[in-house]
């Protein structure tokens, strides 16, 4: 069973977060609650806690407006997806025979060298 946070619990878990700021993040789609009114009260997942924590830190450090924060969070999402893809590729390469891995390593070294063009 996964952990679900209520509005009050997510506010308590994230320093600097209040109900107004949480609602602002929801309206800006920085986070998307599991359920929203008129149905059950809004619920949040652990990933939402991490996103809100990062959003609060960015707002505090850089005074981002909602649209700029949305762009930054979108870039963070893309970076995380790229990282997951890279881990999957590395795992797949790790399962190849040694000769194939060496060819791939050699190609990577060639692409990383300053003379590669």
KOLDOTI-414190 format. One record per residue (C-alpha): residue number from 1; residue in three letters; x, y, z. Coordinates in steps of 0.25 Angstrom, whole numbers. Example, Ala and Ser with C-alpha at 12.3 -4.5 7.8 and 13.67 -1.06 7.14 Angstrom:
<r><pos>1</pos><code>ala</code><east>49</east><north>-18</north><up>31</up></r>
<r><pos>2</pos><code>ser</code><east>55</east><north>-4</north><up>29</up></r>
***
This chain:
<r><pos>1</pos><code>unk</code><east>0</east><north>0</north><up>0</up></r>
<r><pos>2</pos><code>unk</code><east>6</east><north>14</north><up>-4</up></r>
<r><pos>3</pos><code>unk</code><east>6</east><north>25</north><up>6</up></r>
<r><pos>4</pos><code>unk</code><east>-4</east><north>36</north><up>3</up></r>
<r><pos>5</pos><code>unk</code><east>-3</east><north>50</north><up>9</up></r>
<r><pos>6</pos><code>unk</code><east>-15</east><north>59</north><up>13</up></r>
<r><pos>7</pos><code>unk</code><east>-14</east><north>74</north><up>10</up></r>
<r><pos>8</pos><code>unk</code><east>-10</east><north>76</north><up>25</up></r>
<r><pos>9</pos><code>unk</code><east>0</east><north>65</north><up>25</up></r>
<r><pos>10</pos><code>unk</code><east>7</east><north>71</north><up>12</up></r>
<r><pos>11</pos><code>unk</code><east>7</east><north>85</north><up>18</up></r>
<r><pos>12</pos><code>unk</code><east>13</east><north>79</north><up>31</up></r>
<r><pos>13</pos><code>unk</code><east>24</east><north>71</north><up>23</up></r>
<r><pos>14</pos><code>unk</code><east>29</east><north>83</north><up>15</up></r>
<r><pos>15</pos><code>unk</code><east>36</east><north>95</north><up>22</up></r>
<r><pos>16</pos><code>unk</code><east>30</east><north>108</north><up>17</up></r>
<r><pos>17</pos><code>unk</code><east>18</east><north>102</north><up>11</up></r>
<r><pos>18</pos><code>unk</code><east>4</east><north>108</north><up>15</up></r>
<r><pos>19</pos><code>unk</code><east>-10</east><north>105</north><up>9</up></r>
<r><pos>20</pos><code>unk</code><east>-9</east><north>117</north><up>0</up></r>
<r><pos>21</pos><code>unk</code><east>4</east><north>113</north><up>-6</up></r>
<r><pos>22</pos><code>unk</code><east>-1</east><north>98</north><up>-8</up></r>
<r><pos>23</pos><code>unk</code><east>-13</east><north>103</north><up>-15</up></r>
<r><pos>24</pos><code>unk</code><east>-5</east><north>112</north><up>-24</up></r>
<r><pos>25</pos><code>unk</code><east>4</east><north>100</north><up>-28</up></r>
<r><pos>26</pos><code>unk</code><east>-8</east><north>92</north><up>-30</up></r>
<r><pos>27</pos><code>unk</code><east>-15</east><north>102</north><up>-39</up></r>
<r><pos>28</pos><code>unk</code><east>-1</east><north>104</north><up>-47</up></r>
<r><pos>29</pos><code>unk</code><east>-1</east><north>89</north><up>-48</up></r>
<r><pos>30</pos><code>unk</code><east>13</east><north>88</north><up>-42</up></r>
<r><pos>31</pos><code>unk</code><east>6</east><north>77</north><up>-34</up></r>
<r><pos>32</pos><code>unk</code><east>-7</east><north>69</north><up>-37</up></r>
<r><pos>33</pos><code>unk</code><east>-14</east><north>63</north><up>-26</up></r>
<r><pos>34</pos><code>unk</code><east>-19</east><north>49</north><up>-26</up></r>
<r><pos>35</pos><code>unk</code><east>-33</east><north>54</north><up>-24</up></r>
<r><pos>36</pos><code>unk</code><east>-39</east><north>68</north><up>-24</up></r>
<r><pos>37</pos><code>unk</code><east>-53</east><north>74</north><up>-20</up></r>
<r><pos>38</pos><code>unk</code><east>-64</east><north>72</north><up>-22</up></r>
<r><pos>39</pos><code>unk</code><east>-60</east><north>58</north><up>-19</up></r>
<r><pos>40</pos><code>unk</code><east>-52</east><north>54</north><up>-8</up></r>
<r><pos>41</pos><code>unk</code><east>-42</east><north>63</north><up>-2</up></r>
<r><pos>42</pos><code>unk</code><east>-29</east><north>65</north><up>-9</up></r>
<r><pos>43</pos><code>unk</code><east>-19</east><north>54</north><up>-6</up></r>
<r><pos>44</pos><code>unk</code><east>-4</east><north>55</north><up>-10</up></r>
<r><pos>45</pos><code>unk</code><east>7</east><north>44</north><up>-12</up></r>
<r><pos>46</pos><code>unk</code><east>21</east><north>44</north><up>-7</up></r>
<r><pos>47</pos><code>unk</code><east>26</east><north>49</north><up>-21</up></r>
<r><pos>48</pos><code>unk</code><east>17</east><north>61</north><up>-19</up></r>
<r><pos>49</pos><code>unk</code><east>24</east><north>64</north><up>-5</up></r>
<r><pos>50</pos><code>unk</code><east>37</east><north>64</north><up>-12</up></r>
<r><pos>51</pos><code>unk</code><east>32</east><north>73</north><up>-24</up></r>
<r><pos>52</pos><code>unk</code><east>26</east><north>83</north><up>-14</up></r>
<r><pos>53</pos><code>unk</code><east>39</east><north>83</north><up>-6</up></r>
<r><pos>54</pos><code>unk</code><east>47</east><north>86</north><up>-18</up></r>
<r><pos>55</pos><code>unk</code><east>37</east><north>97</north><up>-23</up></r>
<r><pos>56</pos><code>unk</code><east>37</east><north>104</north><up>-10</up></r>
<r><pos>57</pos><code>unk</code><east>52</east><north>104</north><up>-10</up></r>
<r><pos>58</pos><code>unk</code><east>52</east><north>109</north><up>-24</up></r>
<r><pos>59</pos><code>unk</code><east>42</east><north>120</north><up>-21</up></r>
<r><pos>60</pos><code>unk</code><east>50</east><north>124</north><up>-8</up></r>
<r><pos>61</pos><code>unk</code><east>63</east><north>124</north><up>-15</up></r>
<r><pos>62</pos><code>unk</code><east>59</east><north>130</north><up>-28</up></r>
<r><pos>63</pos><code>unk</code><east>46</east><north>137</north><up>-26</up></r>
<r><pos>64</pos><code>unk</code><east>40</east><north>129</north><up>-39</up></r>
<r><pos>65</pos><code>unk</code><east>26</east><north>133</north><up>-44</up></r>
<r><pos>66</pos><code>unk</code><east>17</east><north>121</north><up>-46</up></r>
<r><pos>67</pos><code>unk</code><east>20</east><north>120</north><up>-61</up></r>
<r><pos>68</pos><code>unk</code><east>35</east><north>120</north><up>-59</up></r>
<r><pos>69</pos><code>unk</code><east>34</east><north>110</north><up>-48</up></r>
<r><pos>70</pos><code>unk</code><east>25</east><north>101</north><up>-57</up></r>
<r><pos>71</pos><code>unk</code><east>36</east><north>102</north><up>-68</up></r>
<r><pos>72</pos><code>unk</code><east>47</east><north>98</north><up>-58</up></r>
<r><pos>73</pos><code>unk</code><east>39</east><north>87</north><up>-52</up></r>
<r><pos>74</pos><code>unk</code><east>36</east><north>82</north><up>-66</up></r>
<r><pos>75</pos><code>unk</code><east>51</east><north>82</north><up>-69</up></r>
<r><pos>76</pos><code>unk</code><east>53</east><north>74</north><up>-56</up></r>
<r><pos>77</pos><code>unk</code><east>43</east><north>64</north><up>-60</up></r>
<r><pos>78</pos><code>unk</code><east>50</east><north>62</north><up>-74</up></r>
<r><pos>79</pos><code>unk</code><east>63</east><north>61</north><up>-67</up></r>
<r><pos>80</pos><code>unk</code><east>58</east><north>50</north><up>-58</up></r>
<r><pos>81</pos><code>unk</code><east>52</east><north>43</north><up>-70</up></r>
<r><pos>82</pos><code>unk</code><east>65</east><north>44</north><up>-77</up></r>
<r><pos>83</pos><code>unk</code><east>73</east><north>38</north><up>-65</up></r>
<r><pos>84</pos><code>unk</code><east>63</east><north>27</north><up>-64</up></r>
<r><pos>85</pos><code>unk</code><east>65</east><north>24</north><up>-79</up></r>
<r><pos>86</pos><code>unk</code><east>80</east><north>24</north><up>-77</up></r>
<r><pos>87</pos><code>unk</code><east>80</east><north>15</north><up>-66</up></r>
<r><pos>88</pos><code>unk</code><east>71</east><north>5</north><up>-74</up></r>
<r><pos>89</pos><code>unk</code><east>81</east><north>6</north><up>-86</up></r>
<r><pos>90</pos><code>unk</code><east>93</east><north>4</north><up>-76</up></r>
<r><pos>91</pos><code>unk</code><east>86</east><north>-8</north><up>-71</up></r>
<r><pos>92</pos><code>unk</code><east>83</east><north>-14</north><up>-84</up></r>
<r><pos>93</pos><code>unk</code><east>98</east><north>-12</north><up>-89</up></r>
<r><pos>94</pos><code>unk</code><east>103</east><north>-18</north><up>-76</up></r>
<r><pos>95</pos><code>unk</code><east>95</east><north>-31</north><up>-81</up></r>
<r><pos>96</pos><code>unk</code><east>103</east><north>-31</north><up>-94</up></r>
<r><pos>97</pos><code>unk</code><east>115</east><north>-40</north><up>-97</up></r>
<r><pos>98</pos><code>unk</code><east>128</east><north>-34</north><up>-93</up></r>
<r><pos>99</pos><code>unk</code><east>132</east><north>-32</north><up>-108</up></r>
<r><pos>100</pos><code>unk</code><east>119</east><north>-24</north><up>-111</up></r>
<r><pos>101</pos><code>unk</code><east>121</east><north>-15</north><up>-98</up></r>
<r><pos>102</pos><code>unk</code><east>135</east><north>-12</north><up>-102</up></r>
<r><pos>103</pos><code>unk</code><east>131</east><north>-7</north><up>-116</up></r>
<r><pos>104</pos><code>unk</code><east>120</east><north>1</north><up>-109</up></r>
<r><pos>105</pos><code>unk</code><east>130</east><north>7</north><up>-99</up></r>
<r><pos>106</pos><code>unk</code><east>140</east><north>10</north><up>-111</up></r>
<r><pos>107</pos><code>unk</code><east>129</east><north>17</north><up>-118</up></r>
<r><pos>108</pos><code>unk</code><east>125</east><north>25</north><up>-106</up></r>
<r><pos>109</pos><code>unk</code><east>140</east><north>29</north><up>-104</up></r>
<r><pos>110</pos><code>unk</code><east>141</east><north>34</north><up>-118</up></r>
<r><pos>111</pos><code>unk</code><east>128</east><north>42</north><up>-117</up></r>
<r><pos>112</pos><code>unk</code><east>133</east><north>49</north><up>-104</up></r>
<r><pos>113</pos><code>unk</code><east>147</east><north>52</north><up>-109</up></r>
<r><pos>114</pos><code>unk</code><east>149</east><north>67</north><up>-113</up></r>
<r><pos>115</pos><code>unk</code><east>152</east><north>64</north><up>-127</up></r>
<r><pos>116</pos><code>unk</code><east>139</east><north>56</north><up>-130</up></r>
<r><pos>117</pos><code>unk</code><east>131</east><north>65</north><up>-138</up></r>
***
